[in-house]
Amino acid sequence: MSLKLFNSLTREKEEFKPLEEGKVKFYSCGQTIYDDLHVGNARAYIFWDTLRRYLEFKGYTVRHVQNITDVGHLTDDGDQGEDKVEKRANELGIEPMELVEDQIERYFEDTKAVNVERQDIVPRATGHIHEMIEYVKKIIENGYGYEIDGNVYFDVEKFAEDYPYGEMANKDLEQLKEEAQARVEHDDRKRNQYDFALWINADESHLMKWSSPWSEGYPGWHLECSVMSQKYLGDEFDIHAGGKDHIFPHHPNERAQCFAATGKGQANYWLHNEFITVEGEKMSKSKGNFYTVRDLIEEGYSGDAIRMYVISSHYRSETDFSKDGLEQAEKELSAIRSTVQKIRKSDGDDLNLNESPEDIRDGFETYMDNDLHTARAKQFLMEKVRLLSSALSGGDSVKDEYADVLVELFGVLGVNMESDVSRTESEMADTLVELREKFRENEDWETSDYIRDRLGELGFEIEDREDGAVWYR
């Protein structure tokens, strides 16, 4: 079976063939680090983490690079407005780097909470200013950049004479020109309004600035990903992923910079995730429907439930987020974990489904190979959980291999299905179940029921068998 991915560059599903056999070089756009991780961005990172896990499941060695943007991302993608990090730091009355250090720590806490594994390399924009300056020099030397008043711009019209520019967004230069005139505040320094900044001359009040041959300033937002992706993965690599909003202008501008500096266009496969809505509306702080991962965890939802909810949709489908959906995901988690525990505690000799564990693994792979269709893969696994649970309820015992395959495949989706019971909790449950058995032997049904009910309140289910009682979480 071969993996097919929808390539935004060609707008087709294509069979995935890495540049180097058995190895995958993967770059994903990361966080602009000025606020806590909201569920929309978390959805993207969960999917790219799932892609990495699935590639490794298929036997690839993966190098995953994901940047942290801590300078250069302005409030308007048309090279206007304030730097998002500096603006937020000013609102809080702190230094920008103080904000960044705090937010990076919180970011890794939040991504860990939803089981996103830390990428192999997580470079920061501010750590690569020298490389960016050298990169801009190459672009200018090759004839695709120009400097005016300490600002350096990318000459889109000149570039488009030699390389494709608007193909990812399916736009020609005339469309881009019309859109730029409508969207971007007029800048007399630009040769064309759709040209974009490579280096910005900072005014005196701007705190985040560095010396360059052109001015005391800072890099344009698009520059960092061109520089860091090619630095750590080479001029050409396999996969570049990001949000749907990056289809234009961020990724075409990144790609153009790479061609202009190196003659190579970064990735062969460009993947973009859709956004979420909240009860049918765009998520917004002003509307009061803005959810961060940290808020949800503090409200009592588990990171596994958030992850389970996210992978219940396809990464290219727009999804409506709701707490009802999270609560349903918690119930699904409970059902799967209970089934896994029951299999582990059954005799493990009798039941063979019509499908072997290997058949289940193959079925899962079929859905995941279809453009990482986590929703259908999860639904397929849930059907197996229901079959196994029904068999157990009917008194059958189930081979341990079925529990193993459920844990393995949900693990590929990034959801932990092993029991979350601590050693102390396990010992407590064992003791109370033993006590309950003694009360039952003495026909003290009131006390035995009391123990059962109290354990139930703690999430423990008791099953009475001929050979004694067994508990499940």
C-alpha positions as CSV (number, residue, x, y, z in Angstrom):
1,M,0.0,0.0,0.0
2,S,1.2,3.5,-0.8
3,L,0.5,6.8,0.8
4,K,-1.2,9.4,-1.3
5,L,-1.3,13.1,-0.2
6,F,-3.2,16.1,-1.6
7,N,-0.5,18.4,-3.0
8,S,-1.7,22.0,-3.0
9,L,0.8,22.9,-5.6
10,T,-0.8,20.6,-8.2
11,R,-4.3,20.4,-6.6
12,E,-4.2,16.6,-6.9
13,K,-3.7,13.6,-4.7
14,E,-0.3,12.2,-5.5
15,E,1.6,9.1,-4.5
16,F,4.2,10.0,-1.9
17,K,7.7,9.3,-3.1
18,P,10.5,10.8,-0.9
19,L,13.6,12.2,-2.5
20,E,15.7,9.7,-0.6
21,E,14.4,6.2,-0.1
22,G,13.3,5.4,3.4
23,K,13.8,9.0,4.7
24,V,11.4,12.0,4.9
25,K,12.4,15.6,5.3
26,F,9.4,17.5,6.6
27,Y,8.9,21.2,7.4
28,S,5.8,22.6,9.1
29,C,5.0,26.2,9.8
30,G,5.0,26.9,13.6
31,Q,3.7,29.3,16.1
32,T,3.9,33.1,16.1
33,I,4.8,33.1,19.7
34,Y,2.8,36.0,21.3
35,D,-0.2,34.3,22.9
36,D,-1.4,30.9,24.2
37,L,-2.1,28.0,21.8
38,H,-5.7,28.1,20.6
39,V,-7.6,25.1,19.3
40,G,-7.3,26.2,15.7
41,N,-3.5,26.1,15.7
42,A,-3.5,23.0,17.9
43,R,-5.5,21.2,15.2
44,A,-2.8,21.9,12.7
45,Y,0.0,20.7,14.9
46,I,-1.9,17.6,15.9
47,F,-2.3,16.7,12.2
48,W,1.3,17.3,11.3
49,D,2.3,15.3,14.4
50,T,0.0,12.5,13.2
51,L,1.6,12.6,9.7
52,R,5.0,12.2,11.3
53,R,3.8,9.3,13.4
54,Y,2.2,7.6,10.4
55,L,5.3,8.0,8.3
56,E,7.3,6.3,11.0
57,F,4.6,3.6,11.3
58,K,5.2,2.9,7.6
59,G,8.9,2.5,8.2
60,Y,10.3,5.9,7.2
61,T,12.9,7.8,9.2
62,V,11.6,11.4,9.6
63,R,13.4,14.6,10.2
64,H,10.8,17.2,11.2
65,V,11.6,20.9,11.5
66,Q,9.1,23.4,12.8
67,N,9.9,27.0,13.3
68,I,9.0,29.5,16.0
69,T,8.3,33.0,14.8
70,D,9.4,35.5,17.4
71,V,10.0,38.5,15.1
72,G,8.8,39.8,11.7
73,H,5.1,38.7,11.6
74,L,3.2,41.9,11.2
75,T,-0.5,42.4,12.0
76,D,-1.1,42.9,8.3
77,D,0.3,40.4,5.8
78,G,0.8,43.3,3.3
79,D,3.9,44.5,5.1
80,Q,2.0,47.0,7.2
81,G,1.1,47.2,10.9
82,E,3.0,46.3,14.0
83,D,5.1,43.3,14.8
84,K,2.7,40.9,16.6
85,V,5.2,40.0,19.3
86,E,6.2,43.6,20.0
87,K,2.5,44.7,20.0
88,R,1.5,42.1,22.6
89,A,4.6,42.8,24.7
90,N,3.7,46.5,24.7
91,E,0.2,45.7,25.8
92,L,1.6,43.7,28.7
93,G,4.3,46.3,29.6
94,I,7.2,43.8,29.2
95,E,10.1,43.3,26.9
96,P,9.4,41.3,23.7
97,M,12.0,38.7,24.5
98,E,10.5,38.3,28.0
99,L,7.1,37.6,26.4
100,V,8.7,35.2,23.9
101,E,10.6,33.1,26.6
102,D,7.4,32.8,28.6
103,Q,5.2,31.9,25.6
104,I,7.7,29.3,24.3
105,E,7.6,27.5,27.6
106,R,3.8,27.6,27.6
107,Y,3.6,26.5,24.0
108,F,5.6,23.3,24.7
109,E,3.5,22.6,27.7
110,D,0.3,23.0,25.7
111,T,1.5,20.9,22.7
112,K,2.7,18.2,25.1
113,A,-0.7,18.1,26.7
114,V,-2.3,17.1,23.4
115,N,0.5,14.5,22.7
116,V,2.3,16.5,20.1
117,E,5.9,15.1,20.1
118,R,8.6,17.8,20.0
119,Q,10.0,18.2,16.5
120,D,13.6,17.2,15.8
121,I,14.6,20.8,15.2
122,V,12.6,23.9,16.5
123,P,14.5,26.9,15.2
124,R,13.7,30.5,16.2
125,A,13.6,33.4,13.7
126,T,15.7,35.6,16.0
127,G,18.5,32.9,16.0
128,H,18.9,33.1,12.3
129,I,19.1,36.9,11.5
130,H,22.6,36.6,10.1
131,E,21.6,33.8,7.7
132,M,18.6,35.8,6.6
133,I,20.7,38.8,5.8
134,E,23.0,36.7,3.7
135,Y,20.0,35.1,2.0
136,V,18.7,38.6,1.1
137,K,22.1,39.5,-0.4
138,K,21.8,36.5,-2.7
139,I,18.4,37.5,-3.8
140,I,19.6,41.0,-4.6
141,E,22.7,39.7,-6.4
142,N,20.5,37.4,-8.5
143,G,18.4,40.3,-9.6
144,Y,15.2,39.6,-7.7
145,G,15.4,42.2,-4.9
146,Y,15.8,45.9,-4.7
147,E,16.6,48.4,-1.8
148,I,14.9,51.7,-1.2
149,D,15.3,53.9,1.9
150,G,16.7,51.0,3.9
151,N,13.9,48.6,2.9
152,V,14.5,45.6,0.7
153,Y,11.6,44.3,-1.5
154,F,11.2,41.2,-3.6
155,D,10.6,42.1,-7.3
156,V,7.7,39.7,-8.1
157,E,7.4,40.9,-11.8
158,K,11.1,40.2,-12.5
159,F,10.9,36.9,-10.7
160,A,7.8,35.8,-12.7
161,E,9.7,36.2,-15.9
162,D,11.9,33.3,-14.9
163,Y,10.0,31.2,-12.4
164,P,6.3,30.3,-11.5
165,Y,4.9,32.5,-8.8
166,G,1.1,32.3,-8.4
167,E,0.6,28.6,-9.3
168,M,-0.1,27.4,-5.7
169,A,-2.8,30.0,-5.2
170,N,-3.9,29.6,-8.9
171,K,-3.5,33.3,-9.5
172,D,-1.8,35.2,-12.4
173,L,0.0,38.5,-12.0
174,E,-3.0,40.6,-13.2
175,Q,-5.1,39.0,-10.4
176,L,-2.4,39.6,-7.9
177,K,-2.1,43.2,-9.0
178,E,-5.8,43.9,-8.6
179,E,-5.9,42.2,-5.2
180,A,-2.8,44.1,-4.0
181,Q,-4.4,47.4,-4.9
182,A,-7.5,46.5,-3.0
183,R,-5.9,44.8,0.0
184,V,-2.5,46.5,0.6
185,E,-2.0,50.2,1.6
186,H,-0.2,52.0,-1.2
187,D,3.6,52.2,-0.8
188,D,5.4,54.5,-3.1
189,R,8.7,52.7,-2.5
190,K,7.5,49.5,-4.1
191,R,7.8,49.0,-7.9
192,N,4.6,47.0,-7.7
193,Q,2.1,46.8,-4.9
194,Y,2.3,43.0,-4.9
195,D,6.1,43.1,-4.2
196,F,6.8,42.1,-0.6
197,A,9.3,43.0,2.1
198,L,12.5,41.0,2.6
199,W,14.0,43.5,5.1
200,I,12.2,46.4,6.9
201,N,13.8,49.6,8.0
202,A,12.7,50.0,11.7
203,D,11.8,53.3,13.1
204,E,13.3,54.6,16.4
205,S,10.6,53.3,18.6
206,H,10.9,49.7,17.3
207,L,12.7,47.5,19.8
208,M,13.4,44.4,17.8
209,K,16.0,45.4,15.2
210,W,19.4,44.3,13.9
211,S,22.2,45.9,11.9
212,S,22.2,45.1,8.2
213,P,23.9,46.5,5.0
214,W,20.6,48.4,4.3
215,S,19.4,49.7,7.7
216,E,18.8,48.9,11.4
217,G,15.8,46.8,10.8
218,Y,14.2,43.3,10.9
219,P,13.3,40.6,8.4
220,G,10.0,40.2,6.6
221,W,7.9,37.4,7.9
222,H,8.2,35.1,4.8
223,L,12.0,35.1,4.9
224,E,12.5,32.9,8.0
225,C,10.9,29.8,6.7
226,S,12.8,29.9,3.4
227,V,16.1,30.3,5.3
228,M,15.5,27.8,8.1
229,S,13.8,25.1,6.0
230,Q,16.7,25.0,3.5
231,K,19.3,25.3,6.3
232,Y,18.2,22.2,8.1
233,L,16.6,20.1,5.3
234,G,18.6,21.2,2.2
235,D,17.5,23.2,-0.8
236,E,15.0,20.5,-1.8
237,F,13.0,18.4,0.6
238,D,9.9,16.3,0.8
239,I,7.0,17.9,2.6
240,H,6.0,21.5,3.6
241,A,2.9,21.9,5.7
242,G,0.8,24.8,7.1
243,G,-2.6,26.3,7.4
244,K,-4.9,27.1,4.5
245,D,-4.2,30.8,4.9
246,H,-0.6,30.1,3.9
247,I,-1.6,29.1,0.3
248,F,-1.3,32.9,-0.3
249,P,0.7,34.9,0.3
250,H,3.1,33.1,2.8
251,H,4.0,29.9,1.0
252,P,4.2,31.4,-2.6
253,N,6.5,34.1,-1.2
254,E,8.6,31.5,0.7
255,R,8.9,29.4,-2.4
256,A,9.8,32.4,-4.6
257,Q,12.5,33.5,-2.2
258,C,14.0,30.0,-2.4
259,F,14.0,29.9,-6.2
260,A,15.5,33.4,-6.2
261,A,18.3,32.6,-3.8
262,T,19.1,29.0,-4.6
263,G,17.3,28.0,-7.8
264,K,15.4,25.4,-5.9
265,G,11.7,25.6,-4.8
266,Q,11.8,23.9,-1.4
267,A,9.3,21.0,-1.1
268,N,7.8,18.5,-3.5
269,Y,4.5,18.2,-1.5
270,W,2.7,21.1,0.0
271,L,0.0,20.3,2.5
272,H,-2.6,22.7,4.0
273,N,-5.1,22.1,6.8
274,E,-8.5,23.7,6.9
275,F,-9.7,25.9,9.8
276,I,-12.2,25.3,12.6
277,T,-15.4,27.3,13.4
278,V,-17.1,27.4,16.7
279,E,-20.8,26.8,16.5
280,G,-20.7,27.9,12.9
281,E,-18.8,31.1,13.5
282,K,-15.2,32.1,13.1
283,M,-13.3,31.8,16.4
284,S,-12.7,35.2,17.8
285,K,-11.9,36.7,21.3
286,S,-14.4,39.5,20.6
287,K,-17.2,37.0,20.1
288,G,-16.4,35.1,23.2
289,N,-15.9,31.8,21.4
290,F,-12.1,31.7,21.6
291,Y,-10.7,28.5,23.2
292,T,-7.1,27.8,24.1
293,V,-5.8,24.3,24.9
294,R,-4.8,25.6,28.3
295,D,-8.3,26.8,29.1
296,L,-9.8,23.5,28.1
297,I,-7.3,21.5,30.1
298,E,-8.0,23.7,33.2
299,E,-11.8,23.1,32.7
300,G,-11.1,19.4,33.1
301,Y,-11.0,18.1,29.5
302,S,-8.1,15.7,28.8
303,G,-5.5,16.3,26.2
304,D,-6.3,12.8,24.8
305,A,-9.9,13.9,24.4
306,I,-8.9,17.1,22.5
307,R,-6.7,15.0,20.3
308,M,-9.5,12.4,19.8
309,Y,-11.9,15.1,18.8
310,V,-9.5,16.7,16.3
311,I,-8.6,13.5,14.5
312,S,-12.3,12.7,14.1
313,S,-12.3,15.0,11.1
314,H,-10.1,15.1,8.0
315,Y,-7.3,17.7,8.0
316,R,-8.7,19.3,4.8
317,S,-12.2,19.6,6.0
318,E,-13.6,22.7,7.9
319,T,-14.7,21.5,11.3
320,D,-17.1,23.0,13.8
321,F,-15.7,22.9,17.4
322,S,-17.9,22.4,20.4
323,K,-17.7,21.2,24.0
324,D,-20.3,18.6,23.2
325,G,-17.9,17.1,20.8
326,L,-15.2,17.1,23.4
327,E,-17.5,15.3,25.9
328,Q,-18.3,12.7,23.2
329,A,-14.6,12.2,22.7
330,E,-14.1,11.6,26.4
331,K,-16.9,8.9,26.3
332,E,-15.2,7.3,23.3
333,L,-11.8,7.3,25.2
334,S,-13.5,5.7,28.2
335,A,-15.1,3.0,26.1
336,I,-11.9,2.1,24.2
337,R,-9.7,2.0,27.4
338,S,-12.3,-0.1,29.2
339,T,-12.3,-2.6,26.2
340,V,-8.5,-2.7,26.2
341,Q,-8.4,-3.4,29.9
342,K,-11.1,-6.1,29.6
343,I,-9.2,-7.8,26.9
344,R,-6.0,-7.7,29.0
345,K,-8.0,-9.3,31.9
346,S,-9.8,-11.9,29.9
347,D,-8.3,-15.4,29.4
348,G,-7.2,-14.4,26.0
349,D,-7.7,-17.8,24.3
350,D,-11.0,-18.1,22.6
351,L,-12.1,-15.3,20.3
352,N,-10.8,-14.7,16.9
353,L,-12.8,-12.1,14.9
354,N,-13.3,-12.5,11.2
355,E,-10.4,-10.1,11.0
356,S,-7.1,-10.8,12.6
357,P,-5.1,-8.1,14.3
358,E,-3.0,-7.9,11.1
359,D,-6.2,-7.4,9.0
360,I,-7.2,-4.5,11.4
361,R,-3.8,-3.0,10.9
362,D,-4.1,-3.3,7.1
363,G,-7.6,-1.8,7.1
364,F,-6.4,1.2,9.2
365,E,-3.5,1.7,6.8
366,T,-5.9,1.7,3.8
367,Y,-7.7,4.7,5.2
368,M,-4.6,6.6,6.4
369,D,-3.0,6.0,3.0
370,N,-5.9,8.0,1.5
371,D,-4.5,11.5,2.2
372,L,-4.2,10.9,6.0
373,H,-7.9,10.3,6.5
374,T,-7.8,10.1,10.3
375,A,-11.6,10.4,10.5
376,R,-12.3,7.2,8.6
377,A,-9.4,5.4,10.2
378,K,-10.8,6.3,13.7
379,Q,-14.3,5.2,12.7
380,F,-12.9,1.9,11.4
381,L,-11.2,1.3,14.7
382,M,-14.3,2.2,16.7
383,E,-16.2,-0.5,14.8
384,K,-13.6,-3.0,16.0
385,V,-13.9,-1.7,19.6
386,R,-17.7,-2.2,19.5
387,L,-17.3,-5.8,18.1
388,L,-14.7,-6.7,20.8
389,S,-16.8,-5.1,23.6
390,S,-19.9,-7.0,22.5
391,A,-17.9,-10.3,22.4
392,L,-16.6,-9.6,25.9
393,S,-20.1,-8.8,27.2
394,G,-21.2,-12.1,25.8
395,G,-18.7,-14.0,27.9
396,D,-16.0,-14.6,25.3
397,S,-12.4,-14.1,26.0
398,V,-10.2,-12.2,23.6
399,K,-6.6,-12.7,22.6
400,D,-4.2,-10.0,23.9
401,E,-3.1,-9.2,20.3
402,Y,-6.4,-7.3,19.8
403,A,-5.7,-5.0,22.7
404,D,-2.1,-4.6,21.4
405,V,-3.3,-3.5,17.9
406,L,-5.8,-1.0,19.3
407,V,-3.2,0.6,21.5
408,E,-0.7,0.6,18.6
409,L,-3.0,2.2,16.0
410,F,-4.7,4.7,18.3
411,G,-1.1,5.6,19.3
412,V,-0.3,6.3,15.6
413,L,-3.2,8.8,15.8
414,G,-1.6,10.2,18.9
415,V,-4.1,9.0,21.5
416,N,-3.0,7.0,24.5
417,M,-5.3,4.0,25.0
418,E,-3.4,2.2,27.8
419,S,-5.0,2.5,31.3
420,D,-4.4,5.8,33.0
421,V,-4.7,4.2,36.4
422,S,-1.7,4.9,38.7
423,R,-0.1,2.2,40.8
424,T,-1.7,3.7,44.0
425,E,-5.1,3.7,42.4
426,S,-4.7,0.1,41.1
427,E,-3.7,-1.1,44.6
428,M,-6.7,0.8,46.1
429,A,-9.1,-0.8,43.6
430,D,-7.6,-4.3,44.3
431,T,-8.1,-3.9,48.0
432,L,-11.6,-2.6,47.8
433,V,-12.7,-5.3,45.4
434,E,-11.3,-7.9,47.7
435,L,-13.2,-6.3,50.7
436,R,-16.3,-6.3,48.6
437,E,-15.9,-10.0,47.9
438,K,-15.8,-10.7,51.6
439,F,-18.9,-8.7,52.3
440,R,-20.7,-10.6,49.4
441,E,-19.6,-13.9,50.9
442,N,-21.2,-12.8,54.2
443,E,-24.3,-11.7,52.2
444,D,-23.8,-8.1,53.4
445,W,-25.2,-6.7,50.2
446,E,-25.6,-3.1,51.5
447,T,-21.9,-2.7,52.2
448,S,-20.8,-4.5,49.0
449,D,-23.1,-2.2,47.0
450,Y,-21.8,0.8,48.8
451,I,-18.2,-0.1,47.8
452,R,-19.3,-0.8,44.2
453,D,-21.1,2.6,44.1
454,R,-18.1,4.5,45.6
455,L,-15.7,2.9,43.1
456,G,-18.2,3.8,40.3
457,E,-18.0,7.5,41.3
458,L,-14.2,7.2,40.9
459,G,-14.6,5.8,37.4
460,F,-14.1,2.1,38.2
461,E,-16.5,-0.6,36.8
462,I,-16.9,-3.9,38.6
463,E,-17.6,-7.1,36.7
464,D,-18.7,-10.1,38.8
465,R,-17.5,-13.4,37.2
466,E,-17.8,-17.0,38.3
467,D,-14.1,-16.9,39.2
468,G,-14.4,-13.6,41.1
469,A,-14.8,-9.9,40.5
470,V,-12.7,-7.8,38.1
471,W,-12.4,-4.0,38.0
472,Y,-11.9,-1.8,35.0
473,R,-11.3,2.0,34.8
